[in-house]
Amino acid sequence: MTKKSEIKINVEVNENNLPIEMKWTAQDGKIENQPASAFLLSIWDPAEKNTMKIDLWTKEMTIEEMKQFFHQSLLTMADTFEKATGEHLMSEDLRDYCYHFAEKMNILPE
C-alpha cells in the first residue's frame, strides 16, 4: 500500500516579485499555514543529473537570522548526507566546516 503526501509553500510577492510573506503546510507533520521567513529547496533531476533549486527569503529576515539559517541548514545537510551515504568521516568534515562557518560569522553560542 502506498500513500501520497503533499507539502505546500505559499509565497506572497510584491509588485517587484520579491517575497513579502511565506507560509507552508505539511498535513502529515500537522503543520498548517506556518509562517516562514526563508526556504531553500533542492530537487534532484535524475534525467539531467543536476540539482534544481529555489532560494527565497523575505525582506524582513535579518542578516543575523540568515547566518543562523545557513549554519543550521549546513549542519542538517551533513546529517542527511551521513544518513543517506554512511560517509561518517566526510560528514564530520562538513560539521567541522560548520563550526568554522559559525565562528567566522560570529554566531557561536556564548
VENDA-V66196 format. One record per pair of residues at least 12 apart in sequence whose C-alpha atoms are under 8 Angstrom apart, sorted by the first residue. I is the first residue (numbers start at 1). GAP is how many residues later the second one is. D is the distance in whole Angstrom. If there is no record, write none. Layout:
i:I gap:GAP d:D
i:I gap:GAP d:D
This chain:
i:5 gap:22 d:8
i:5 gap:23 d:7
i:6 gap:20 d:6
i:6 gap:21 d:7
i:6 gap:22 d:8
i:7 gap:17 d:7
i:7 gap:18 d:6
i:7 gap:19 d:5
i:7 gap:20 d:7
i:8 gap:16 d:5
i:8 gap:17 d:5
i:8 gap:18 d:7
i:9 gap:13 d:7
i:9 gap:14 d:6
i:9 gap:15 d:4
i:9 gap:16 d:7
i:10 gap:12 d:6
i:10 gap:13 d:5
i:10 gap:14 d:6
i:11 gap:12 d:7
i:18 gap:40 d:7
i:19 gap:37 d:7
i:19 gap:38 d:6
i:19 gap:39 d:5
i:19 gap:40 d:7
i:20 gap:38 d:5
i:20 gap:39 d:7
i:20 gap:40 d:8
i:21 gap:14 d:8
i:21 gap:15 d:8
i:21 gap:16 d:7
i:21 gap:37 d:7
i:22 gap:13 d:6
i:22 gap:14 d:5
i:22 gap:15 d:7
i:22 gap:16 d:8
i:22 gap:36 d:8
i:23 gap:12 d:4
i:23 gap:13 d:6
i:24 gap:12 d:7
i:37 gap:20 d:6
i:37 gap:21 d:5
i:37 gap:23 d:7
i:37 gap:24 d:6
i:38 gap:17 d:8
i:38 gap:18 d:5
i:38 gap:19 d:4
i:38 gap:20 d:6
i:38 gap:23 d:8
i:39 gap:15 d:8
i:39 gap:16 d:6
i:39 gap:17 d:6
i:39 gap:18 d:7
i:40 gap:13 d:7
i:40 gap:14 d:6
i:40 gap:15 d:5
i:40 gap:16 d:7
i:41 gap:12 d:5
i:41 gap:13 d:5
i:41 gap:14 d:6
i:42 gap:12 d:7
i:67 gap:38 d:7
i:67 gap:40 d:8
i:68 gap:39 d:7
i:71 gap:27 d:6
i:71 gap:30 d:7
i:71 gap:31 d:6
i:74 gap:20 d:8
i:74 gap:21 d:8
i:74 gap:24 d:7
i:75 gap:19 d:8
i:75 gap:20 d:6
i:75 gap:23 d:6
i:78 gap:13 d:5
i:78 gap:14 d:8
i:78 gap:16 d:6
i:78 gap:17 d:6
i:79 gap:12 d:7
